[in-house]
Amino acid sequence: MSAETFAVDDSHEVSNRQRKISVGVAPLRDFLRTVKKDLGLAGSQITVGLVSDTEIARMNKAFRKMPGPTDVLSFPAVNGTKPVAITKGSPPIPNGTVLGDIAIAPETARRYARKDGRSLSIELRILILHGVLHLLGYDHESDRGEMSRLENRLRSQYGLPR
């Protein structure tokens, strides 16, 4: 697990640790729960922390050696595993499995949302979905489009723009 574990209990899988951007946490928590249920991950542990641009820039530098803020970072509990197959009827992840943490910077997300003509609410859902796929072992930087195809299919399923 990362050094950035977000201490939240099961009823608060999404925590708002930044104050600059007003964000409705309950709809994001509901979306995360829906995604987990649909992907067979309902009993797993995933935490999402909404953090400041300053905090995510620090994490980006420490963990990816990249300067500046980014919109989302994922911290899988287990690195280097083969991606979990997401198919109809696939066996669910065992209850209690810790998948990891997702950090999202609403400030950066809002900039990207405006650039792409989307609402912040939609952008945050897209980032949660993206982060969950990373926690499942998908990596769009090295997988020949597998993650992008899956993410696009899931975005369509949830009514999210590509």
C-alpha positions as a Markdown table, in Angstrom:
| # | Residue | x | y | z |
|---|---|---|---|---|
| 1 | Met | 0.0 | 0.0 | 0.0 |
| 2 | Ser | 1.1 | 3.6 | -0.5 |
| 3 | Ala | 2.4 | 6.0 | 2.0 |
| 4 | Glu | -0.7 | 8.0 | 1.2 |
| 5 | Thr | -3.3 | 5.7 | 2.7 |
| 6 | Phe | -6.5 | 7.7 | 3.3 |
| 7 | Ala | -7.9 | 6.7 | 6.7 |
| 8 | Val | -11.6 | 6.4 | 6.2 |
| 9 | Asp | -14.0 | 3.8 | 7.4 |
| 10 | Asp | -16.2 | 1.6 | 5.2 |
| 11 | Ser | -19.1 | 4.1 | 5.3 |
| 12 | His | -16.8 | 6.9 | 4.0 |
| 13 | Glu | -14.9 | 5.4 | 1.1 |
| 14 | Val | -14.5 | 8.9 | -0.3 |
| 15 | Ser | -13.0 | 11.7 | 1.8 |
| 16 | Asn | -12.5 | 15.4 | 1.0 |
| 17 | Arg | -9.1 | 16.5 | 2.2 |
| 18 | Gln | -9.1 | 19.8 | 0.3 |
| 19 | Arg | -11.1 | 22.9 | 0.8 |
| 20 | Lys | -10.5 | 25.0 | -2.4 |
| 21 | Ile | -13.2 | 23.4 | -4.6 |
| 22 | Ser | -16.7 | 22.6 | -3.3 |
| 23 | Val | -17.4 | 18.9 | -4.0 |
| 24 | Gly | -20.4 | 16.7 | -3.2 |
| 25 | Val | -18.8 | 13.6 | -1.6 |
| 26 | Ala | -22.0 | 11.5 | -1.3 |
| 27 | Pro | -22.7 | 11.2 | -5.0 |
| 28 | Leu | -19.1 | 10.2 | -5.6 |
| 29 | Arg | -19.3 | 7.6 | -2.8 |
| 30 | Asp | -22.5 | 6.3 | -4.4 |
| 31 | Phe | -20.8 | 6.1 | -7.8 |
| 32 | Leu | -17.8 | 4.2 | -6.4 |
| 33 | Arg | -20.1 | 1.7 | -4.7 |
| 34 | Thr | -22.0 | 1.2 | -7.9 |
| 35 | Val | -18.7 | 0.6 | -9.9 |
| 36 | Lys | -17.5 | -1.8 | -7.2 |
| 37 | Lys | -20.8 | -3.7 | -7.2 |
| 38 | Asp | -20.9 | -3.9 | -11.0 |
| 39 | Leu | -17.3 | -5.1 | -11.3 |
| 40 | Gly | -17.6 | -7.7 | -8.6 |
| 41 | Leu | -15.6 | -5.7 | -6.1 |
| 42 | Ala | -18.3 | -4.9 | -3.6 |
| 43 | Gly | -16.5 | -6.5 | -0.6 |
| 44 | Ser | -13.1 | -4.9 | -1.5 |
| 45 | Gln | -11.6 | -1.9 | 0.1 |
| 46 | Ile | -10.9 | 1.2 | -2.1 |
| 47 | Thr | -10.4 | 4.6 | -0.7 |
| 48 | Val | -10.6 | 7.9 | -2.7 |
| 49 | Gly | -9.0 | 11.0 | -1.2 |
| 50 | Leu | -9.8 | 14.4 | -2.7 |
| 51 | Val | -6.6 | 16.4 | -2.2 |
| 52 | Ser | -5.2 | 19.8 | -3.1 |
| 53 | Asp | -3.1 | 20.5 | -6.1 |
| 54 | Thr | -0.2 | 21.1 | -3.8 |
| 55 | Glu | -0.6 | 17.7 | -2.2 |
| 56 | Ile | -1.0 | 15.8 | -5.5 |
| 57 | Ala | 2.0 | 17.6 | -6.9 |
| 58 | Arg | 4.0 | 16.4 | -3.9 |
| 59 | Met | 2.7 | 12.8 | -4.5 |
| 60 | Asn | 3.4 | 13.0 | -8.2 |
| 61 | Lys | 7.0 | 14.1 | -7.6 |
| 62 | Ala | 7.6 | 11.5 | -4.8 |
| 63 | Phe | 6.0 | 8.5 | -6.6 |
| 64 | Arg | 6.2 | 9.2 | -10.3 |
| 65 | Lys | 9.2 | 11.6 | -10.4 |
| 66 | Met | 7.0 | 14.0 | -12.3 |
| 67 | Pro | 6.8 | 17.7 | -11.5 |
| 68 | Gly | 3.5 | 19.5 | -10.9 |
| 69 | Pro | -0.1 | 18.5 | -10.2 |
| 70 | Thr | -2.0 | 15.8 | -12.0 |
| 71 | Asp | -5.7 | 15.0 | -11.9 |
| 72 | Val | -5.5 | 11.4 | -10.5 |
| 73 | Leu | -3.0 | 9.0 | -8.9 |
| 74 | Ser | -3.6 | 5.4 | -8.0 |
| 75 | Phe | -1.8 | 3.5 | -5.4 |
| 76 | Pro | -2.5 | -0.3 | -5.8 |
| 77 | Ala | -2.1 | -2.4 | -2.7 |
| 78 | Val | -0.2 | -4.9 | -4.8 |
| 79 | Asn | 2.0 | -3.8 | -7.7 |
| 80 | Gly | 2.9 | -5.7 | -10.8 |
| 81 | Thr | 0.0 | -8.0 | -10.8 |
| 82 | Lys | -1.8 | -9.2 | -14.0 |
| 83 | Pro | -4.9 | -7.1 | -14.7 |
| 84 | Val | -8.1 | -8.5 | -13.2 |
| 85 | Ala | -10.4 | -9.7 | -16.0 |
| 86 | Ile | -13.6 | -7.7 | -16.1 |
| 87 | Thr | -16.2 | -9.9 | -17.8 |
| 88 | Lys | -19.8 | -10.9 | -17.2 |
| 89 | Gly | -19.9 | -13.6 | -14.6 |
| 90 | Ser | -16.3 | -13.2 | -13.5 |
| 91 | Pro | -15.7 | -14.2 | -10.0 |
| 92 | Pro | -15.9 | -11.4 | -7.5 |
| 93 | Ile | -12.8 | -10.2 | -5.6 |
| 94 | Pro | -12.9 | -11.9 | -2.1 |
| 95 | Asn | -14.5 | -9.8 | 0.7 |
| 96 | Gly | -12.0 | -7.7 | 2.6 |
| 97 | Thr | -9.5 | -7.5 | -0.3 |
| 98 | Val | -7.6 | -4.2 | -0.1 |
| 99 | Leu | -7.2 | -2.9 | -3.6 |
| 100 | Gly | -5.7 | 0.4 | -2.7 |
| 101 | Asp | -6.1 | 4.2 | -2.8 |
| 102 | Ile | -6.9 | 6.8 | -5.3 |
| 103 | Ala | -6.0 | 10.5 | -5.0 |
| 104 | Ile | -7.9 | 13.0 | -7.0 |
| 105 | Ala | -7.1 | 16.7 | -7.3 |
| 106 | Pro | -10.4 | 18.6 | -7.9 |
| 107 | Glu | -8.6 | 21.8 | -8.9 |
| 108 | Thr | -6.8 | 20.1 | -11.7 |
| 109 | Ala | -9.9 | 18.0 | -12.6 |
| 110 | Arg | -11.9 | 21.2 | -12.9 |
| 111 | Arg | -9.3 | 22.6 | -15.3 |
| 112 | Tyr | -9.5 | 19.5 | -17.5 |
| 113 | Ala | -13.3 | 19.4 | -17.3 |
| 114 | Arg | -13.6 | 22.9 | -18.5 |
| 115 | Lys | -11.1 | 22.3 | -21.3 |
| 116 | Asp | -13.1 | 19.2 | -22.4 |
| 117 | Gly | -16.6 | 20.9 | -21.9 |
| 118 | Arg | -17.6 | 18.6 | -19.0 |
| 119 | Ser | -18.9 | 19.3 | -15.5 |
| 120 | Leu | -16.6 | 18.7 | -12.5 |
| 121 | Ser | -19.1 | 16.1 | -11.3 |
| 122 | Ile | -18.7 | 14.1 | -14.5 |
| 123 | Glu | -14.9 | 14.5 | -14.5 |
| 124 | Leu | -14.6 | 13.2 | -11.0 |
| 125 | Arg | -16.6 | 10.1 | -11.9 |
| 126 | Ile | -14.4 | 9.5 | -14.9 |
| 127 | Leu | -11.3 | 9.8 | -12.6 |
| 128 | Ile | -12.8 | 7.4 | -10.0 |
| 129 | Leu | -13.4 | 4.8 | -12.8 |
| 130 | His | -9.9 | 5.4 | -14.2 |
| 131 | Gly | -8.4 | 5.0 | -10.8 |
| 132 | Val | -10.3 | 1.8 | -10.1 |
| 133 | Leu | -9.0 | 0.3 | -13.3 |
| 134 | His | -5.4 | 1.1 | -12.3 |
| 135 | Leu | -6.0 | -0.5 | -8.9 |
| 136 | Leu | -7.1 | -3.7 | -10.8 |
| 137 | Gly | -3.7 | -3.8 | -12.6 |
| 138 | Tyr | -4.5 | -2.0 | -15.9 |
| 139 | Asp | -1.9 | 0.4 | -17.2 |
| 140 | His | -2.7 | 2.5 | -20.3 |
| 141 | Glu | 0.9 | 3.5 | -20.7 |
| 142 | Ser | 2.0 | -0.1 | -21.5 |
| 143 | Asp | -1.0 | -2.3 | -22.4 |
| 144 | Arg | -1.6 | -1.7 | -26.1 |
| 145 | Gly | -5.0 | -0.1 | -25.5 |
| 146 | Glu | -6.6 | -2.7 | -23.3 |
| 147 | Met | -7.3 | -0.3 | -20.5 |
| 148 | Ser | -8.6 | 2.4 | -22.8 |
| 149 | Arg | -11.0 | 0.0 | -24.6 |
| 150 | Leu | -12.3 | -1.3 | -21.2 |
| 151 | Glu | -12.6 | 2.2 | -19.8 |
| 152 | Asn | -14.5 | 3.4 | -22.9 |
| 153 | Arg | -16.9 | 0.5 | -22.6 |
| 154 | Leu | -17.5 | 1.2 | -18.9 |
| 155 | Arg | -17.9 | 5.0 | -19.6 |
| 156 | Ser | -20.7 | 4.1 | -22.0 |
| 157 | Gln | -22.3 | 1.8 | -19.5 |
| 158 | Tyr | -22.3 | 4.6 | -16.9 |
| 159 | Gly | -23.3 | 7.4 | -19.3 |
| 160 | Leu | -19.9 | 9.1 | -19.1 |
| 161 | Pro | -18.4 | 10.8 | -22.1 |
| 162 | Arg | -15.3 | 9.4 | -23.7 |
